[in-house]
Amino acid sequence: MHAVEAKGFKIPLVGLGTWMLRGRECARLTEQAIRIGYRHIDTAQMYDNERAVGEGVRASGKRDAVMVTTKVAPTSLAPHDLERSVKESLAHLRLDHIDLLLIHWPNPRVPLAETLGAMAKMKREGYVRQLGVSNFTVALLDEANKISSELVCNQIECHPFLDQSKVIAACKKHGMAVVAYSPIARGNANGDEVLRRIGQAHGKSAAQVSLRFLVQQGIAVIPRTGKVERLEENLALFDFALSEDQMFEIGTLGARGDRIVDWSWSPNWD
């Protein structure tokens, strides 16, 4: 298993993102992904698909080999709400623990120390194995790591068309891994001439080049797909390597600043 290690915890470099997947389709894709070698499945309370993800994980027969991540909704970050919501997530997943629990989005109305304290309690009591955050900026990462030394990752939008070097450097400073959501920019990678040209040189798709660019930097990726045939393609990243020149050329695309995920409640991005 190809993985990135943070604070003694291994995060598989390729996982399945499940945003927008629902019901039987979600359960089937989750099960199929695990059967072909995925060991990292990502869900969230806000996705409304924890039941289906749990069903797919259980059906695979490989629960013990799989890291399941879920994320607490920003409306449930007060301690009492967080504890209740984590127990609800476990009931939906029908698993005996959550491998990795993240704050999905920061909520400035709830003190971060209170949220992280409640998460640490969930870990101590065995509901959760590891803790992390998502959509945290450099300033938020600094604040969070002053409060807690347990945070293993920051899950952020990360792809070749968005320069996230400041946040990536902050994660490294704090010993945290980076997990990239939307790593092929919601399919936009496939239309890019640079990625396509580099892909042709390796016999790979533009999407695979986009993913390889990230994993080659030690960034975990969680591409979402609704197609079983794409599952294998997204996993086939370890039989080729990009040259220094290719990495540099792809790196220049970040100057576009194409951020896809930006809500009214988003923090002030770096």
C-alpha positions in Angstrom: 0.0 0.0 0.0 1.4 3.4 -1.0 0.8 5.8 1.9 1.9 9.0 3.5 2.8 8.9 7.1 1.9 11.7 9.6 2.6 11.4 13.4 2.9 7.6 13.1 -0.4 7.2 11.2 -0.4 6.0 7.6 -2.9 7.5 5.1 -3.2 5.6 1.8 -2.2 7.8 -1.1 -5.2 7.0 -3.2 -8.7 7.0 -1.8 -12.3 7.2 -3.0 -14.2 10.4 -2.7 -18.0 9.9 -2.4 -19.4 13.4 -2.5 -22.7 13.3 -4.6 -22.8 9.5 -4.6 -25.9 8.1 -3.0 -27.7 4.9 -2.2 -27.1 1.6 -4.0 -24.7 3.3 -6.5 -22.5 4.6 -3.6 -22.5 1.2 -1.8 -21.6 -0.6 -5.0 -18.8 1.7 -5.9 -17.4 1.7 -2.4 -17.4 -2.1 -2.3 -15.9 -2.4 -5.8 -13.2 0.2 -5.0 -12.1 -1.8 -1.9 -12.1 -5.1 -3.9 -9.7 -3.7 -6.4 -7.3 -2.3 -3.8 -8.6 1.0 -2.4 -7.8 1.3 1.3 -9.1 4.8 1.9 -12.8 5.8 1.7 -13.9 9.3 2.3 -17.4 10.4 3.4 -19.0 13.2 5.5 -22.1 14.0 7.5 -23.0 16.7 4.9 -22.9 14.1 2.0 -25.8 12.2 3.4 -24.3 8.9 2.3 -22.7 7.5 5.4 -25.2 4.6 5.4 -24.3 3.6 1.8 -20.6 4.0 2.4 -20.8 1.8 5.5 -22.8 -0.8 3.5 -20.1 -0.9 0.8 -17.3 -1.2 3.4 -19.0 -4.1 5.2 -19.9 -5.9 1.9 -16.2 -5.8 0.8 -15.3 -8.1 3.8 -12.1 -6.0 4.3 -13.2 -3.6 7.0 -10.0 -4.0 9.0 -7.8 -3.1 6.0 -9.7 0.1 5.1 -9.3 3.6 6.5 -12.8 5.3 6.7 -12.9 9.0 7.0 -15.9 11.1 7.9 -16.3 14.8 8.6 -18.3 16.7 11.2 -20.6 19.3 9.7 -19.8 22.9 10.6 -23.2 23.2 12.4 -22.2 20.4 14.8 -18.9 21.7 16.1 -20.1 22.7 19.6 -19.0 19.9 22.0 -22.4 18.4 22.8 -23.4 18.5 19.1 -20.1 17.0 18.0 -20.4 14.1 20.4 -24.0 13.4 19.3 -23.2 13.7 15.6 -20.2 11.3 15.8 -22.3 8.7 17.5 -25.0 9.3 14.8 -22.3 8.9 12.1 -21.2 5.5 13.6 -24.8 4.4 13.7 -25.2 5.3 10.0 -22.0 3.7 9.0 -22.7 0.6 11.2 -19.0 0.4 12.0 -17.5 0.0 15.5 -15.2 3.0 15.0 -14.3 5.9 12.6 -10.7 5.7 11.5 -10.3 9.4 10.8 -12.6 12.2 12.0 -12.2 15.7 10.4 -13.7 19.1 11.0 -15.4 19.6 7.6 -15.3 23.4 7.6 -14.2 25.8 10.2 -16.9 27.6 12.1 -15.8 30.9 13.7 -18.9 31.0 15.9 -17.6 27.9 17.9 -14.2 28.2 19.7 -11.8 25.8 18.1 -10.5 24.7 21.5 -14.0 23.5 22.4 -14.3 21.5 19.1 -10.9 20.0 19.3 -11.5 19.1 23.0 -14.7 17.2 22.1 -12.9 15.4 19.3 -10.1 14.4 21.6 -12.7 13.0 24.0 -14.2 10.9 21.2 -10.8 9.5 20.4 -10.1 8.7 24.1 -13.4 6.9 24.4 -12.7 4.8 21.3 -15.3 6.1 18.9 -12.5 7.6 16.7 -8.9 6.5 15.9 -7.3 9.6 14.5 -8.2 13.3 14.2 -7.8 16.0 11.5 -9.2 19.0 9.8 -10.4 20.1 6.4 -10.5 23.5 4.6 -8.1 25.0 7.2 -6.0 28.0 6.2 -2.4 28.7 7.4 -3.7 30.8 10.3 -6.3 28.2 11.3 -3.6 25.4 11.2 -1.3 27.5 13.5 -4.2 28.0 15.9 -5.3 24.3 15.8 -1.8 23.0 16.4 -1.3 25.2 19.4 -4.4 23.5 20.9 -3.8 19.9 19.8 -0.8 17.9 18.9 -3.0 15.0 17.5 -4.0 16.4 14.1 -2.8 14.1 11.3 -4.1 15.8 8.2 -5.7 18.8 6.5 -8.1 17.9 3.6 -8.1 20.7 1.0 -9.0 21.4 -2.6 -5.8 20.6 -4.4 -5.1 20.2 -8.1 -2.6 21.6 -10.7 -4.7 24.7 -11.4 -4.7 26.0 -7.8 -1.5 27.0 -6.0 -1.8 25.6 -2.5 1.9 25.9 -1.6 1.4 28.1 1.5 -1.1 25.6 3.1 1.0 22.6 2.1 4.1 24.2 3.7 2.1 24.9 6.9 0.9 21.3 7.0 4.5 20.1 6.6 5.7 22.5 9.4 3.1 20.9 11.8 3.8 17.3 10.7 0.4 17.0 9.0 -0.4 15.2 5.8 -2.3 16.9 2.9 -5.3 15.1 1.5 -6.5 16.5 -1.8 -10.1 16.7 -2.7 -11.1 17.6 -6.3 -7.6 16.4 -7.4 -8.6 16.4 -11.1 -10.5 19.7 -10.7 -13.9 18.0 -11.2 -12.8 16.6 -14.5 -11.2 19.8 -15.9 -7.8 18.1 -15.9 -8.9 16.0 -18.9 -9.3 19.2 -21.1 -5.9 20.6 -20.3 -3.3 20.6 -23.1 -0.2 20.4 -20.9 -1.5 17.4 -18.9 -2.7 15.7 -22.0 0.7 16.1 -23.8 2.6 14.8 -20.7 0.1 11.9 -20.4 0.7 10.9 -24.0 4.4 10.6 -23.3 3.7 8.1 -20.5 0.7 6.3 -22.0 -1.6 7.8 -19.4 -4.6 10.1 -19.3 -4.5 13.8 -18.3 -6.4 12.9 -15.2 -3.8 10.3 -14.2 -1.0 12.9 -14.7 -2.9 15.3 -12.5 -3.2 12.7 -9.7 0.4 11.6 -10.2 1.6 15.2 -9.8 0.1 15.2 -6.4 1.0 11.7 -5.1 4.6 12.3 -6.3 4.7 15.2 -3.8 3.4 12.9 -1.0 -0.1 14.3 -1.2 -3.0 11.8 -0.8 -5.8 12.1 -3.4 -9.5 11.2 -3.1 -10.9 11.5 -6.6 -14.6 10.9 -6.9 -16.1 8.9 -9.7 -19.5 7.4 -10.5 -17.9 4.9 -12.9 -16.5 1.5 -12.0 -14.0 1.6 -14.9 -12.6 4.9 -13.7 -11.8 3.3 -10.3 -9.0 1.3 -11.8 -7.6 4.2 -13.8 -7.5 6.4 -10.7 -5.5 3.8 -8.9 -3.0 3.1 -11.7 -0.5 5.9 -10.6 2.5 4.0 -9.4 3.9 2.4 -12.6 5.2 5.7 -14.0 6.9 8.9 -12.7 7.0 12.5 -13.9 10.4 14.0 -14.6 11.6 17.1 -12.8 10.8 19.2 -15.9 7.3 17.8 -16.2 6.7 18.4 -12.5 7.9 22.0 -12.9 5.7 22.6 -16.0 2.6 21.2 -14.3 3.5 23.4 -11.3 3.3 26.5 -13.4 -0.5 25.8 -14.0 -1.2 26.8 -10.4 -0.8 30.5 -11.3 -4.4 30.3 -12.8 -5.8 30.2 -9.3 -8.8 28.2 -10.4 -10.6 27.5 -7.0 -13.7 25.4 -7.5 -15.0 25.0 -4.0 -15.8 28.4 -2.4 -18.9 28.9 -0.3 -20.3 31.9 1.7 -19.0 30.2 4.8 -15.5 29.5 3.5 -12.6 31.0 5.5 -10.3 33.7 4.0 -8.2 31.6 1.7 -4.4 32.0 1.6 
